């Protein structure tokens, strides 16, 4: 699989998790990387994205100041550091790779994050 996520699990409110996404089979450094989440009964939504080279990042308003996206092009990895987690962060988190032209999109299989006491 081109993208494989790991690092999800059960955490108490206020806790932290670090999600990892391992990429293979495509020129990772040329792709914009993103994390999305999908809660039960809701649509998949953008959590954070990072540009090629890592110089620009973008976050959903509800995650700003709590989550940090980063990438390591030498290792073909993208990360999501999640701090001060809240119950409403409970969702399946997906890694996405996107190349603009020709358009190519890859999705990972997702990793479950559950925030509960």
C-alpha positions as CSV (number, residue, x, y, z in Angstrom):
1,X,0.0,0.0,0.0
2,X,1.3,3.4,-0.8
3,X,0.4,4.9,2.6
4,X,0.3,3.1,5.9
5,X,-0.8,4.9,9.1
6,X,0.1,3.9,12.7
7,X,0.0,5.3,16.2
8,X,-3.7,5.5,16.9
9,X,-5.2,4.2,20.1
10,X,-7.1,5.0,23.2
11,X,-6.1,8.1,25.2
12,X,-7.6,10.1,28.0
13,X,-8.8,13.7,27.5
14,X,-5.8,16.1,27.7
15,X,-3.4,13.3,26.5
16,X,-1.2,13.1,23.5
17,X,-0.7,10.8,20.5
18,X,1.7,10.9,17.6
19,X,0.4,9.4,14.3
20,X,2.8,8.3,11.6
21,X,2.3,7.6,8.0
22,X,4.8,5.7,6.0
23,X,4.8,6.2,2.2
24,X,6.2,4.0,-0.5
25,X,6.1,3.5,-4.2
26,X,5.8,7.2,-5.3
27,X,8.1,10.3,-5.2
28,X,7.1,11.3,-1.7
29,X,8.9,14.6,-1.6
30,X,6.9,15.9,-4.6
31,X,3.5,15.3,-2.9
32,X,1.5,17.5,-0.6
33,X,0.7,15.5,2.4
34,X,-2.4,15.8,4.6
35,X,-4.2,14.2,7.5
36,X,-8.0,13.9,7.5
37,X,-10.4,12.5,10.1
38,X,-13.8,10.9,9.9
39,X,-16.0,10.5,13.0
40,X,-19.0,8.1,13.0
41,X,-21.8,9.5,10.9
42,X,-19.8,12.5,9.7
43,X,-18.0,13.3,6.5
44,X,-14.2,13.0,6.2
45,X,-12.6,16.4,6.9
46,X,-9.2,18.0,6.7
47,X,-7.2,18.1,9.9
48,X,-3.9,19.5,8.6
49,X,-1.7,19.7,5.4
50,X,1.9,20.3,4.7
51,X,3.5,21.5,1.5
52,X,6.3,20.0,-0.4
53,X,9.5,20.9,1.4
54,X,7.5,21.5,4.6
55,X,7.6,25.2,4.4
56,X,3.8,25.7,4.7
57,X,1.3,24.1,6.9
58,X,-2.5,24.5,7.2
59,X,-4.8,23.4,10.0
60,X,-8.5,23.1,10.7
61,X,-9.6,25.8,13.1
62,X,-10.5,23.3,15.8
63,X,-7.0,21.7,15.7
64,X,-4.9,24.9,15.6
65,X,-2.5,25.1,18.6
66,X,-3.1,21.5,19.5
67,X,-1.9,19.5,16.5
68,X,1.3,19.7,14.5
69,X,2.0,18.2,11.1
70,X,5.5,17.5,10.0
71,X,7.3,15.5,7.3
72,X,10.6,13.8,6.9
73,X,11.4,13.4,3.2
74,X,14.5,11.4,3.8
75,X,12.4,8.7,5.5
76,X,9.2,9.1,3.4
77,X,7.2,9.8,6.5
78,X,4.6,12.3,7.6
79,X,3.5,12.8,11.2
80,X,0.7,14.3,13.2
81,X,1.5,15.3,16.8
82,X,-1.8,15.5,18.7
83,X,-1.8,17.3,22.1
84,X,-4.5,18.2,24.5
85,X,-6.8,15.7,22.9
86,X,-10.6,16.1,23.4
87,X,-13.4,13.6,23.2
88,X,-14.6,15.3,20.0
89,X,-11.2,14.4,18.3
90,X,-12.4,10.7,18.3
91,X,-12.3,9.6,14.7
92,X,-10.5,7.5,12.2
93,X,-7.5,9.4,11.0
94,X,-6.3,9.1,7.4
95,X,-3.2,10.1,5.6
96,X,-3.5,11.5,2.1
97,X,-0.9,12.2,-0.6
98,X,-1.7,14.5,-3.5
99,X,0.2,15.5,-6.6
100,X,-1.3,18.3,-8.7
101,X,-0.5,17.5,-12.3
102,X,-1.1,14.9,-13.5
103,X,-3.5,14.5,-10.6
104,X,-2.6,11.6,-8.3
105,X,-4.1,10.9,-4.9
106,X,-3.3,8.2,-2.5
107,X,-5.1,7.4,0.8
108,X,-4.1,5.2,3.7
109,X,-6.3,2.7,5.4
110,X,-6.8,4.8,8.5
111,X,-6.0,4.5,12.2
112,X,-8.5,4.8,15.0
113,X,-8.1,7.5,17.6
114,X,-10.4,7.3,20.7
115,X,-10.3,10.0,23.3
116,X,-12.2,8.9,26.4
117,X,-11.9,8.7,30.2
